[in-house]
Amino acid sequence: MQTIKKRLKYSGRDNLPPSEFLSVASVARMLDLSTVSVYQLINDGIIPALSIKFTRENGKPRWKVRPTDLSDYVAANTGRTKPSPQ
């Protein structure tokens, strides 16, 4: 099965300000994974993510995940509709 990489660009049409998107650390806690694993899922295009233009002090992009994209991932991979609250 071929995975289609889906990297998104924030356009303001998402009806959510970037501050309401989920951080990689939040996604990792919800899925009970390491942040490295979440970054790998994003890089592989398995979890769609937004590269926010602001960068951290180390110059790397800040990835954000829409709550609906995380719910879709959870539903597709576990049969549940929402991630576990942490």
Sequence and secondary structure as in RCSB ss.txt:
>XXXX:A:sequence
MQTIKKRLKYSGRDNLPPSEFLSVASVARMLDLSTVSVYQLINDGIIPALSIKFTRENGKPRWKVRPTDLSDYVA
ANTGRTKPSPQ
>XXXX:A:secstr
      EE   STTSS GGGSEEHHHHHHHHT  HHHHHHHHHTTSS EEEEEEE TTS EEEEE HHHHHHHHH
HHHS SS    
